[in-house]
Amino acid sequence: MKRLLIIIGAAIFMMALGVSSAFAQTENYLSIGDSLAAGQTPYQQIDTGYSDLIAMRLGMTGQLSVYTKELAFPGFTTDDVLKRVKSEEASDLLADATLITISAGANDLLRLVQVNPSAGTLAFSQLQTDYALNVARKNMVEILEELKVRAPKSKVYVMGYYFAYPNVHATQKEGTNAQLIKLNTILQQQAEHAGATYVDVYNAFGLNATNLLPNISDVHPNFEGYRQMANAFLNGYSGSKALAISSNELPKPKPISFEQILEQQEKAEKKQEEKEKPTPTARTIQGFKGYAAFMEKVRAIRS
């Protein structure tokens, strides 16, 4: 009996050692993609998103070295993400990355969905969505191939999507939901084919997640929705719920407008010009270079 207890104790010790060694490496975490990767709120601002929560948890457990969502901003389609990954300004970020999450594909599809929030209706052309999904598939193949070359040290996680219209009539959900499931299937297949990991967030939301998507005129989640997404990643990353974030750990809201982000970026660039060499702070959460292009589009629309 004593010998059995010793063997069991040794086994437990080895298991614990294995878990701790799995988390021994600190990550250079890079979030790539669309508005979800950037942390857009349901009210046209930027705040804490799923990647920020992931970085928060990894930082709290001593597993984070560098974090940036510099390569993510609203409106990105898979074509935009592919161009961004191929860009010269992304080279160093990708080369140094050890952990990458990607949100790409929703804008390819959802921009084709006509939504009437007050009437609770959805409409789309099947021909157009079939074409868009095929384009998303081809682009994801190329994105993941590029990351193999440009981010050779990185573990890559492809984020799935949730159903974004919980407030529409039940009879209106089926068609659009079917297209979303097709998109998620494409993302999962391409991730697995490329040796990346697919993160399923669909089941955490379901078809009626009005508590996670509070604005009937917007498809972005609140903090609780982003927490669900972050935990879906953390469960896959750690292999358990050990790193799960609870609701009471969510930070207080600190939303910032796109205009404020651009102003901060301009100030940061001016300070950077005064220094001889770039510093590591250029890769923090404030690095939203992509928003300059986004704001030019906003200004053009407003004028």
N, C-alpha and C positions, 0 to 999 in steps of 0.2 A: 504493500500500500504506500509506504513511504517513497519507494522508488518511483511509483506511478505519479505521485504528486510532484516529484522532482522533474519528471519528464514533461508533465503538463505545464509546470511553471516555466521550464526552459522554452517550451513551444510558444507560450504566451509572450515571453520576453523577445523571442525572435520575430514574432509577428509585430510587436510594438516597434522593434528596431526597424523592421521593413517599412512600416508606415512612416516613421520619422525620417528615414532616409529618402523616402519618396518625395518629401517636402523639403529636403535639405537645400535644394537649389533655389536661389532667389530669381524671380522672373523679371525680364524686360518685356513688359506687357504693352502691346499695340492693338488698339481697337480701330477697325477699318469698317467703312460702310456708310449707311444712310443715316436718317435722323434718329433712329433708335440707337445706333452706335454712338451718336453725338449726344444723346440725352435730351431730345426735344420733349417739352411738356405738352399737355393737351391745350395749352393756351399760347402757342407761338413764341415760346421762350426756351432757353437752354438751362438745364439744371442737372441734378444728379440722375444719371441713367444707369442701365444695367452694368455697363463697363466700369463706371465710377464705383458702383457697389462691389463689384468683383475686386477692383484695385483696393478698396477700403478693407475688405476682408483679408486679402493677401498681405496687405501692409500690417494689419493687426497681428497676423501670425508670423511675421518676419519673413514672408516669402516674396516680397516685392522690392525690386531695386529701382526700376524706372517704369513709369506709366505715361502714355499719351494717347489722346484721341484726335491727334492732329490730322489724320487721314480720313476723318469721318465728318460729314456734314449733310444737312437736309437736302432732299431732292435727288440724291445719288441713285442712279440706276446701276445695273450690273456693268453697263458700258462705261459709266463714269468711274466706277470702282476699278475696272480694268485699266483705264487710262491713268488713274491715280497710282496704282501699284507699279505701273511701268514708268512713272515719271522719275526724273532725276532727283527731285527733292525727297522722294521716298526711299532712295537707295540706302542711305545710312541707317534710317529707322528700321528698315526691313532686315538689313544685314546684322544688326545688333539684337533683334527681337528673339526672344525664346518662347513667347506665348502670344498668339494672335487670335482674336475673335473677329468674325466677319458677319455683318448684316447686309445682305444684298439680294435684291429680287423683288421685294414688295412694290417698289416704285415702277418697275417694269409692268406689273400687273394692275395695281390699284389706280393708276392714272387713267386706266381705260374704263373704270367703273363709275357710272353716273349715279350720284347719291342725292336723294332728296330727303334730308333729315326730318323736316317737318311732316312729310307724308309717310316717312318710314319705308321708302322704296329704293331698290337697287336695279340697275340695268347695265348690260354690257353686250358687246358683240362677240360671239363665240369664235369667229374667224380671227378677229383682232387678238383676243386673249391667247388663242392657240399659237399665233405667230410670236407674241411677246414671250410666252413661256419657252418657246424653242430658242429664241434669242438669249433668254436668261440662262438656259441650259448650256449653250455654246460658250457664253461669256464666263460662266462659272468654271467650266472645264479649263479655260485659258487662265483665269485668275489663279486657280489652284496650281496649275503648272508653273506659272510665274513665281508663285510663292516658294515652290520647291527649289527654284534656282536662286531667287533673290533673298529668301529668308531661310537658309538651309538649317539654321539652329533651332527653328521654331516649331512648337506644337501648334497645329492649326485647328480651330473649332469653328464650324459653320453654324450660325444660329438660325433656327427655324422661325416661323411666324405664327401669330395668333389670328383668330378671326376678329376683324377690326370693326364690325358693325353690329354690336349687340342690341342696339336700340331699334333696328328696323323690324318690320313685321316678320313673324316666324316663317310665313310663306315666301318671303323674299330672301331668306338666308341660304337656302339650299344651293342655288346655282352658283353664287359667288363663293360660298364655302367649298364647293367642289373644285373650283379653280385654285383656291388657296391650298387645298390638299394636294393638287397636282404640283404646285410650286414647291411645297415642302418635300414631296417625294423626289422631285428633281434635285433639290439641295442635298437631301440625304444620300441619294444614289451617287452624286458626283463627289460628295465628301468621302464616302466610303471607298469609291474607286481610286481617289487620290491619296488615300491613307490618312485623311483628316477625320475629325470626330464631328458628328452631327449632334446638335443640341435641340431636343424637342421641347418647345414651349407651348405648343397648341393645346395640350391637355390641361395645362394649368389655367387656361383662360376659358376654353369651351366656347359655346355660342351665345352665352347670355351674361358675359362679364361686365355688366354695367358698373359694378363697383371698382373695376380696374380701368375702365375707359369712360370717364365721367362726362366728357364733352360730346354731345351727339353730333357735332359738326366737325369732329377731329378724330383721327385714328390713333393718336399717341396715348400711351398709358400714364397713369399717375405713379407715385413712388411705389405703391404697393404692387402695381403691375410690373414695374422694373425689378422689384425685389423677387417676384416670381421668376423672372427671366434670369436674374443673377443666380438664384438658387438652383435653377435647372442646370446652369453651367457648372456651378461649384460641386453639385452632386456627381456630375460626370468627371470632373477634374480630379476630385479626391476619391471617387469610388464609394462614397458614403455621404451621410448627411452631417458629417463632423464640422464642415465649414459653413453650414446653412446660416443665413442671416435672419434674425427674428424681426418682427414688425417694430418692436421697441428700440431696435438698433438703428433704424433709419434716421439719417441726418435731418435737420430742420431745412425747410425749403429756402433756397437762395437763388431764385430765378434771375436770369440775366437776359436782356434783349439782344437781338442780333446786332443792333447798332452799338450797344455797349461792348460786345465782343470785338467788333471791328476797331473801336476806339482803343481798347486794351491792346489789341494786336499792333496797332500803329505805334503806340507808346513803347511797347516791348521792342519793336524793330528799331526805333530811334535809339533806345538805350543800347541795343546790340551793336549798332553802327559805331557807338562811341568806344566800344571795346575792341581790342585787337583780334581776339579769338572768341568763337561761340562758347557759351558755357552750358553745362548740363541742364540749366533751368529752361533752356529753349525747348526742351522736350516734355515739359509738364503739361498739365491740363489746359493751361492758357494758350497752347500752341494751335490756334485755329486758323491757319493760313488760308484754308479753303473758303472761309467765310467771306473773304474779300471778294471773291468771284460771285458768291451767293448774293452779297449785298449790292453788287453792281446790277444784278438782275432785279432785285427788289426796287432799287432806285429807278431803273428803267421802266418798270411797271407803274410805279407811282407817278412818274412824270408823264 
